[in-house]
Amino acid sequence: MFQGCRKLLFAVFLIVSFGAAQETHLHNPPEKLGTVSFPISCQASVRAEFNRGVALLHSFAYAAAEDVFREVAKQDPDCAIAHWGGAMAYFRQLWEPAILPSTIAAAQSEIEQALRIRAGTELEHKFIDAAAGLFRDAGSVPYSVRALNYEHAMAELANGNNKNVEAQVFYALALLANASPADKTHSKQKQAADILEPLYRAYPEHPGIAHYLIHAYDNAELAARGLPMARAYSRIAPSAPHALHMPSHIFTRLGLWDDSIISNLAAKDAARKAGDTGEELHSMDYLVYAYLQSGREAEAAQLLQQLKSMPNLNKADFKIGYASTAMPIRYLVERQKWADAALVAPPAGAPPHVIAIAIWAHGIGLARSGHAETLQPMSDLQKIEEELQASGNVYWATQVRVMKREVMAWSAQKEGKRDQALALLREAADEEDAIEKLPVTPGPIIPAREQLGDLLQQQAQPDLAAKEFQTALVNAPGRRAAQQGVAEAAKRSGKP
């Protein structure tokens, strides 16, 4: 009987253990970051982990990549290229700013260690030397000059190593980082895509190739070409929160709101579990945008409640400051709650171009809810525009100038100055359409071209309004207000 009990207990133990193992497997799936093969001369024991660090870099998981490269350098003190990886974890080249001032000293230290060790192949030395130019003289040489020098160094490296996948991929990324938002021909994006497209066919599981193709195609002209990569990237590297979010850049460009919602729900949850507040908020901003375009206002409101429960947000961090400021403003302005928008206050401690968004919402809200006091927001936006221009931030100076003209236009309309209002808003729309958005945002809170259609609608010019709404939909397909504007214009003009 005792033997029988022992056998029974042992059988139960096996069943429970197997069940626990299944539960562990279900809750902790194996890490999947894609396939990277970066040939290095370091000890064989660290090569797989080094490749893991590069895969994390390619999915912008910078903090995790930094930890990996630090451990590789610890295990193999002669592995100079590990310190290159540590420095590259501080180079967030498609974000703003690309290099945080607070990290320059740490990045320089990594490069100095790599140069001091000087072990490795000639190719490894070239990767290290190219990165060294990014951080050397950071206090005296503008970032734009250093970034262009890095691009040239990577071009030379890639041209001399045609068969090295990582040389080609990092060069393509350097091209994307230096693509001008004012270049509507997307020349550097196309150059990067020409490098990456053949590689994508040859290495379909490489995370960086799919990721950077999405960035190359993140514009109205090329977005449709990025749909296959958008469908693939989250499958290639599902363990990286950014890989779950990134497909929504293409979905947003094409007005595929359900796809964007699915993508960003997964990314938001993954980022929260990883403790990546910036990525979580970035995904939430895209979610609010997609919910509002789908008419799912209640779900957008739930996200704003979640935002309120996230205390002590570092709004000086642009990624955090932008998303946390833009989300509630989108919710008010997309729903035309002008009186509520007039109450928006600037976020404390945020960068000036983030503060400008709040001032814009305040000014638009005042003008469109019939208030007279719009001089102050216009003056404040003018000061921020001048500050950004003086600091060399031409892109955001232009965006703030567009916002200022929008406030001025609606103020003129309120005062009965119809022609002036139209002229100002048309200038704003033309200037906004001439530049691309940055990756940090799904788009302007309300495109200026869409506002122009709204203004023409209010001025009883439905045919002209329809034309502007249709142009707005070419630039940003699927936007709900523009679609409704086309329908309303048709109704007013008596057209089908």
C-alpha positions as CSV (number, residue, x, y, z in Angstrom):
1,M,0.0,0.0,0.0
2,F,2.9,2.3,0.9
3,Q,4.5,1.6,-2.4
4,G,1.2,2.3,-4.2
5,C,0.9,5.7,-2.5
6,R,4.5,6.6,-3.4
7,K,3.8,5.7,-7.1
8,L,0.6,7.8,-6.9
9,L,2.3,10.8,-5.3
10,F,5.1,10.5,-7.9
11,A,2.6,10.5,-10.7
12,V,0.8,13.6,-9.3
13,F,4.2,15.3,-8.9
14,L,5.0,14.7,-12.6
15,I,1.6,16.0,-13.6
16,V,1.9,19.1,-11.5
17,S,5.5,19.7,-12.7
18,F,4.4,19.3,-16.3
19,G,1.5,21.6,-15.8
20,A,3.8,24.2,-14.1
21,A,6.3,23.9,-16.9
22,Q,3.5,24.4,-19.4
23,E,2.3,27.5,-17.4
24,T,5.8,28.9,-17.3
25,H,6.2,28.3,-21.1
26,L,2.9,30.0,-21.8
27,H,3.7,33.1,-19.6
28,N,7.4,33.3,-20.5
29,P,7.8,32.5,-24.2
30,P,11.4,32.3,-25.6
31,E,12.9,35.7,-26.5
32,K,12.5,36.4,-30.2
33,L,14.4,39.4,-31.6
34,G,15.1,38.2,-35.2
35,T,18.2,36.8,-36.8
36,V,21.4,38.9,-36.8
37,S,24.9,37.6,-37.8
38,F,27.6,40.2,-37.2
39,P,31.0,38.5,-37.7
40,I,33.4,39.6,-35.0
41,S,36.9,38.5,-33.8
42,C,36.0,38.3,-30.1
43,Q,35.9,35.0,-28.1
44,A,33.4,32.5,-29.5
45,S,31.6,32.4,-26.2
46,V,30.4,36.0,-26.5
47,R,29.4,36.1,-30.2
48,A,25.8,35.0,-29.8
49,E,25.3,37.5,-27.0
50,F,26.9,40.2,-29.2
51,N,24.5,39.4,-32.0
52,R,21.6,39.7,-29.5
53,G,22.9,43.2,-28.6
54,V,22.9,44.2,-32.2
55,A,19.4,42.8,-32.7
56,L,18.2,44.9,-29.7
57,L,19.9,48.0,-31.3
58,H,18.0,47.3,-34.5
59,S,14.7,47.4,-32.6
60,F,15.7,50.5,-30.7
61,A,15.7,48.6,-27.4
62,Y,18.7,50.8,-26.4
63,A,18.8,50.2,-22.6
64,A,18.7,46.5,-23.0
65,A,21.3,46.6,-25.7
66,E,23.6,48.7,-23.4
67,D,23.3,46.0,-20.7
68,V,24.2,43.2,-23.2
69,F,27.3,45.0,-24.6
70,R,28.5,45.8,-21.1
71,E,28.3,42.1,-20.2
72,V,30.1,41.1,-23.4
73,A,32.9,43.5,-22.6
74,K,33.1,42.1,-19.1
75,Q,33.3,38.5,-20.3
76,D,35.9,39.3,-23.0
77,P,38.0,42.4,-22.0
78,D,39.8,42.3,-25.4
79,C,36.5,42.7,-27.4
80,A,36.8,46.3,-28.6
81,I,33.7,46.0,-30.8
82,A,31.6,45.5,-27.6
83,H,32.4,49.0,-26.6
84,W,31.3,50.2,-30.1
85,G,28.0,48.6,-29.2
86,G,27.9,50.3,-25.9
87,A,28.5,53.7,-27.6
88,M,25.8,53.0,-30.2
89,A,23.3,52.3,-27.5
90,Y,23.5,56.1,-26.8
91,F,23.0,57.0,-30.5
92,R,19.2,57.0,-31.0
93,Q,19.4,58.4,-34.5
94,L,15.8,58.5,-35.5
95,W,14.7,60.0,-32.2
96,E,14.8,63.5,-30.9
97,P,17.4,64.4,-29.8
98,A,19.6,61.7,-31.4
99,I,22.1,61.9,-28.6
100,L,21.1,63.1,-25.2
101,P,23.6,65.7,-23.8
102,S,23.6,63.7,-20.5
103,T,24.9,60.6,-22.3
104,I,27.8,62.1,-24.3
105,A,30.4,61.5,-21.7
106,A,29.4,57.8,-21.3
107,A,29.4,57.3,-25.1
108,Q,32.9,59.0,-25.4
109,S,34.2,56.7,-22.6
110,E,33.0,53.6,-24.5
111,I,34.6,54.8,-27.7
112,E,37.9,55.6,-25.9
113,Q,38.0,52.1,-24.5
114,A,37.3,50.6,-27.9
115,L,40.2,52.7,-29.4
116,R,42.5,51.8,-26.6
117,I,41.9,48.1,-26.9
118,R,42.2,48.3,-30.7
119,A,41.8,44.5,-31.1
120,G,39.8,43.0,-33.9
121,T,39.5,43.0,-37.6
122,E,39.9,46.0,-40.0
123,L,36.2,46.0,-40.5
124,E,35.6,46.3,-36.7
125,H,38.1,49.2,-36.6
126,K,36.1,51.0,-39.3
127,F,32.8,50.6,-37.4
128,I,34.5,52.0,-34.2
129,D,36.2,54.9,-36.1
130,A,32.9,55.8,-37.8
131,A,31.1,56.0,-34.4
132,A,34.0,57.9,-32.8
133,G,33.3,60.8,-35.1
134,L,29.8,61.0,-33.7
135,F,30.9,61.7,-30.2
136,R,34.3,63.4,-30.7
137,D,34.1,67.2,-30.3
138,A,30.4,67.0,-29.4
139,G,30.8,70.3,-27.4
140,S,32.1,72.3,-30.4
141,V,30.9,70.6,-33.6
142,P,27.1,70.7,-34.3
143,Y,25.3,67.4,-34.4
144,S,24.2,67.9,-38.0
145,V,27.9,68.0,-39.1
146,R,28.9,65.0,-37.0
147,A,25.9,63.0,-38.3
148,L,26.8,63.8,-41.9
149,N,30.4,62.8,-41.3
150,Y,29.1,59.5,-39.8
151,E,27.0,58.9,-42.9
152,H,30.0,59.4,-45.1
153,A,32.1,57.1,-43.0
154,M,29.4,54.4,-43.2
155,A,29.1,54.9,-47.0
156,E,32.8,54.2,-47.4
157,L,32.5,51.2,-45.0
158,A,29.5,49.8,-46.9
159,N,31.0,50.3,-50.3
160,G,34.2,48.6,-49.3
161,N,32.3,45.6,-47.8
162,N,29.5,44.8,-50.2
163,K,28.9,41.3,-48.7
164,N,28.7,42.5,-45.1
165,V,25.0,42.8,-44.2
166,E,25.5,44.9,-41.1
167,A,27.6,47.4,-42.9
168,Q,24.8,47.9,-45.4
169,V,22.1,48.0,-42.8
170,F,23.8,50.6,-40.6
171,Y,24.6,52.7,-43.6
172,A,20.9,52.6,-44.7
173,L,20.0,53.8,-41.2
174,A,22.5,56.6,-41.4
175,L,20.9,57.8,-44.6
176,L,17.4,57.7,-43.0
177,A,18.7,59.7,-40.0
178,N,20.0,62.4,-42.3
179,A,16.9,62.6,-44.6
180,S,15.6,66.1,-44.7
181,P,11.9,66.6,-43.8
182,A,11.9,69.3,-46.4
183,D,12.9,66.9,-49.2
184,K,9.5,65.8,-50.6
185,T,11.3,63.7,-53.3
186,H,12.4,61.4,-50.4
187,S,15.8,60.9,-52.0
188,K,17.6,59.5,-49.0
189,Q,14.7,57.3,-48.1
190,K,14.7,55.8,-51.6
191,Q,18.5,55.4,-51.5
192,A,18.1,53.5,-48.2
193,A,15.3,51.4,-49.6
194,D,17.4,50.5,-52.7
195,I,20.0,49.0,-50.2
196,L,17.5,47.3,-48.0
197,E,15.0,45.8,-50.4
198,P,17.3,43.1,-51.8
199,L,18.6,42.4,-48.3
200,Y,15.0,41.9,-47.1
201,R,14.5,39.2,-49.8
202,A,17.7,37.5,-48.8
203,Y,17.4,37.9,-45.0
204,P,13.7,38.1,-44.2
205,E,14.2,37.5,-40.5
206,H,16.7,40.4,-39.9
207,P,15.0,42.9,-37.6
208,G,16.8,46.0,-38.8
209,I,16.1,45.5,-42.5
210,A,12.3,45.3,-42.0
211,H,12.3,48.1,-39.4
212,Y,14.3,50.5,-41.5
213,L,12.3,49.8,-44.6
214,I,9.2,50.9,-42.6
215,H,10.9,54.1,-41.7
216,A,12.0,54.6,-45.4
217,Y,8.4,54.2,-46.5
218,D,6.8,56.3,-43.7
219,N,5.5,59.0,-46.0
220,A,2.5,59.5,-48.2
221,E,4.4,58.8,-51.4
222,L,5.8,55.4,-50.5
223,A,3.6,54.1,-47.6
224,A,2.0,51.3,-49.7
225,R,5.4,49.8,-50.4
226,G,6.0,49.4,-46.6
227,L,2.9,47.2,-46.0
228,P,4.6,43.8,-46.4
229,M,7.3,44.8,-43.9
230,A,4.7,46.2,-41.5
231,R,3.0,42.9,-41.5
232,A,6.3,41.1,-41.0
233,Y,8.3,43.1,-38.4
234,S,6.1,42.3,-35.4
235,R,6.5,38.6,-36.2
236,I,10.3,38.9,-36.6
237,A,11.0,40.5,-33.3
238,P,7.9,40.2,-31.0
239,S,10.0,40.5,-27.9
240,A,10.9,44.1,-28.7
241,P,8.0,46.6,-27.8
242,H,9.1,48.9,-30.6
243,A,8.8,46.1,-33.2
244,L,5.2,45.7,-32.1
245,H,4.5,49.4,-32.5
246,M,6.4,50.2,-35.6
247,P,4.1,48.6,-38.1
248,S,1.4,51.2,-37.1
249,H,3.5,53.9,-38.8
250,I,2.5,52.4,-42.1
251,F,-1.0,51.5,-41.0
252,T,-1.5,55.2,-39.9
253,R,-0.2,56.4,-43.3
254,L,-2.8,54.2,-45.1
255,G,-5.7,54.8,-42.7
256,L,-5.8,51.2,-41.5
257,W,-7.1,52.0,-38.1
258,D,-8.0,48.5,-36.9
259,D,-4.5,47.3,-37.7
260,S,-3.0,50.3,-35.9
261,I,-5.1,49.6,-32.8
262,I,-4.1,46.0,-32.7
263,S,-0.4,46.9,-33.2
264,N,-0.3,49.5,-30.5
265,L,-2.3,47.6,-27.9
266,A,0.3,44.9,-28.1
267,A,3.2,47.5,-28.0
268,K,1.7,49.4,-25.1
269,D,1.4,46.3,-22.9
270,A,4.9,45.0,-23.9
271,A,6.5,48.4,-23.2
272,R,4.8,48.6,-19.8
273,K,6.1,45.2,-18.8
274,A,9.6,46.2,-20.0
275,G,9.4,49.5,-17.9
276,D,9.8,51.6,-21.1
277,T,7.6,54.6,-20.3
278,G,8.6,56.5,-23.5
279,E,7.6,53.6,-25.8
280,E,4.4,53.0,-23.8
281,L,3.3,56.6,-24.2
282,H,4.4,56.7,-27.9
283,S,2.1,53.7,-28.5
284,M,-0.7,55.3,-26.5
285,D,-0.5,58.4,-28.6
286,Y,-0.9,56.4,-31.8
287,L,-3.7,54.5,-30.1
288,V,-5.6,57.7,-29.2
289,Y,-5.2,58.9,-32.8
290,A,-6.5,55.6,-34.3
291,Y,-9.4,55.4,-31.9
292,L,-10.5,58.9,-32.7
293,Q,-10.3,58.2,-36.5
294,S,-12.4,55.1,-35.9
295,G,-15.1,57.0,-33.9
296,R,-14.2,54.9,-30.8
297,E,-14.1,57.9,-28.4
298,A,-14.9,56.0,-25.3
299,E,-11.8,53.9,-25.7
300,A,-9.7,57.0,-26.3
301,A,-11.1,58.4,-23.1
302,Q,-10.0,55.3,-21.2
303,L,-6.5,55.8,-22.4
304,L,-6.5,59.3,-21.1
305,Q,-7.6,57.9,-17.7
306,Q,-4.6,55.6,-17.8
307,L,-2.4,58.6,-18.7
308,K,-3.6,60.4,-15.5
309,S,-2.6,57.3,-13.4
310,M,1.0,57.6,-14.7
311,P,2.7,60.0,-12.1
312,N,6.0,61.7,-12.2
313,L,6.4,61.7,-16.0
314,N,9.7,63.2,-17.2
315,K,8.2,65.7,-19.7
316,A,11.7,67.1,-20.4
317,D,12.2,63.9,-22.3
318,F,10.8,64.8,-25.7
319,K,9.2,61.4,-26.4
320,I,7.4,61.4,-23.1
321,G,6.6,65.1,-23.1
322,Y,5.2,65.1,-26.7
323,A,2.9,62.0,-26.3
324,S,1.6,63.0,-22.8
325,T,0.8,66.5,-24.1
326,A,-0.6,65.6,-27.5
327,M,-3.0,62.8,-26.3
328,P,-5.5,64.9,-24.3
329,I,-5.3,67.7,-26.9
330,R,-6.1,65.3,-29.7
331,Y,-9.1,64.1,-27.7
332,L,-10.5,67.7,-27.3
333,V,-9.7,69.2,-30.6
334,E,-10.6,66.2,-32.9
335,R,-14.0,66.3,-31.1
336,Q,-14.2,70.1,-31.5
337,K,-14.5,70.8,-27.8
338,W,-13.2,74.3,-28.3
339,A,-14.2,75.7,-24.9
340,D,-12.3,72.9,-23.2
341,A,-9.3,73.4,-25.5
342,A,-9.3,77.0,-24.5
343,L,-8.5,75.8,-20.9
344,V,-5.4,73.8,-21.9
345,A,-2.3,74.9,-20.0
346,P,1.4,74.5,-21.0
347,P,3.1,71.4,-19.5
348,A,5.7,72.3,-16.9
349,G,9.3,71.4,-17.8
350,A,8.6,70.3,-21.4
351,P,10.7,71.3,-24.4
352,P,9.5,74.5,-26.1
353,H,8.1,72.8,-29.2
354,V,5.9,70.6,-26.9
355,I,4.8,73.7,-25.0
356,A,3.9,75.2,-28.3
357,I,1.3,72.5,-29.0
358,A,-0.5,73.3,-25.7
359,I,-0.4,77.1,-26.5
360,W,-1.8,76.3,-30.0
361,A,-4.7,74.3,-28.5
362,H,-5.4,77.2,-26.1
363,G,-5.3,79.8,-28.9
364,I,-7.4,77.7,-31.3
365,G,-9.9,77.0,-28.5
366,L,-10.2,80.7,-27.6
367,A,-10.7,81.7,-31.2
368,R,-13.2,79.0,-32.2
369,S,-15.3,79.3,-29.0
370,G,-15.7,83.0,-29.7
371,H,-13.3,84.6,-27.2
372,A,-11.5,87.8,-28.0
373,E,-8.2,87.2,-26.1
374,T,-6.1,85.5,-28.7
375,L,-3.2,88.0,-28.8
376,Q,-1.2,86.3,-26.0
377,P,-1.1,82.8,-27.5
378,M,0.0,84.3,-30.9
379,S,2.7,86.2,-29.1
380,D,3.9,83.2,-27.2
381,L,4.0,81.1,-30.3
382,Q,6.1,83.8,-32.0
383,K,8.6,83.8,-29.2
384,I,8.9,80.0,-29.3
385,E,9.4,80.1,-33.1
386,E,12.2,82.6,-32.7
387,E,13.8,80.6,-29.9
388,L,13.8,77.4,-32.0
389,Q,15.1,79.2,-35.1
390,A,17.9,80.7,-33.0
391,S,18.9,77.3,-31.6
392,G,19.0,75.8,-35.1
393,N,15.9,73.7,-34.8
394,V,14.5,74.7,-38.2
395,Y,12.0,71.8,-38.4
396,W,10.1,72.7,-35.3
397,A,10.5,76.4,-35.9
398,T,8.5,75.8,-39.1
399,Q,5.9,73.7,-37.3
400,V,5.4,76.4,-34.7
401,R,5.1,79.0,-37.4
402,V,2.3,76.9,-39.0
403,M,0.5,76.6,-35.6
404,K,0.8,80.4,-35.1
405,R,-0.7,81.1,-38.5
406,E,-3.6,78.7,-37.7
407,V,-4.4,80.6,-34.5
408,M,-4.1,83.9,-36.4
409,A,-6.5,82.6,-39.2
410,W,-9.2,81.5,-36.8
411,S,-8.9,84.7,-34.9
412,A,-9.3,86.7,-38.1
413,Q,-12.4,84.6,-39.0
414,K,-13.9,85.3,-35.6
415,E,-13.3,89.0,-36.3
416,G,-15.1,88.8,-39.7
417,K,-11.8,89.1,-41.7
418,R,-12.7,86.3,-44.1
419,D,-10.1,86.9,-46.8
420,Q,-7.3,87.4,-44.2
421,A,-8.3,84.1,-42.5
422,L,-8.2,82.2,-45.8
423,A,-4.9,83.6,-46.8
424,L,-3.3,82.8,-43.4
425,L,-4.7,79.2,-43.3
426,R,-3.7,78.6,-46.9
427,E,-0.1,79.7,-46.1
428,A,-0.1,77.4,-43.1
429,A,-1.4,74.4,-45.2
430,D,1.1,74.9,-48.0
431,E,4.0,75.2,-45.6
432,E,2.9,72.1,-43.6
433,D,2.4,70.1,-46.7
434,A,5.9,71.0,-47.9
435,I,7.6,69.1,-45.0
436,E,7.4,65.5,-43.7
437,K,6.3,64.7,-40.1
438,L,8.9,63.2,-37.7
439,P,8.5,59.6,-36.5
440,V,7.6,60.7,-33.0
441,T,4.0,61.7,-34.1
442,P,1.2,60.1,-36.1
443,G,0.7,63.5,-37.6
444,P,-0.4,67.1,-36.8
445,I,-3.2,67.3,-34.2
446,I,-5.4,68.6,-37.1
447,P,-3.7,69.0,-40.5
448,A,-3.8,72.6,-41.7
449,R,-5.2,71.5,-45.1
450,E,-8.2,69.9,-43.2
451,Q,-8.6,73.1,-41.2
452,L,-8.7,75.1,-44.5
453,G,-11.5,72.9,-45.7
454,D,-13.4,73.5,-42.5
455,L,-12.9,77.3,-42.8
456,L,-14.2,77.3,-46.4
457,Q,-17.1,75.3,-45.2
458,Q,-17.9,77.9,-42.6
459,Q,-17.6,80.6,-45.3
460,A,-20.2,78.8,-47.4
461,Q,-17.9,77.7,-50.1
462,P,-18.6,73.9,-50.2
463,D,-17.0,73.2,-53.6
464,L,-13.7,74.7,-52.6
465,A,-14.0,73.1,-49.2
466,A,-14.5,69.6,-50.8
467,K,-11.3,70.2,-52.8
468,E,-9.2,70.9,-49.7
469,F,-10.7,68.0,-47.8
470,Q,-9.9,65.7,-50.7
471,T,-6.3,66.9,-50.8
472,A,-6.1,66.4,-47.0
473,L,-7.2,62.8,-47.5
474,V,-4.5,62.2,-50.1
475,N,-1.9,63.4,-47.5
476,A,-3.5,61.5,-44.6
477,P,-5.9,58.8,-45.8
478,G,-8.8,57.8,-43.6
479,R,-9.0,60.8,-41.3
480,R,-12.6,60.9,-40.1
481,A,-13.1,64.7,-40.0
482,A,-11.9,65.1,-43.6
483,Q,-14.2,62.3,-44.8
484,Q,-17.1,63.9,-43.0
485,G,-16.1,67.3,-44.5
486,V,-16.2,65.9,-48.0
487,A,-19.7,64.4,-47.3
488,E,-21.0,67.7,-45.8
489,A,-19.6,69.7,-48.6
490,A,-21.3,67.5,-51.1
491,K,-24.6,67.8,-49.2
492,R,-24.3,71.6,-49.1
493,S,-23.5,71.9,-52.8
494,G,-26.3,69.5,-53.8
495,K,-23.9,67.0,-55.3
496,P,-23.9,63.2,-54.8
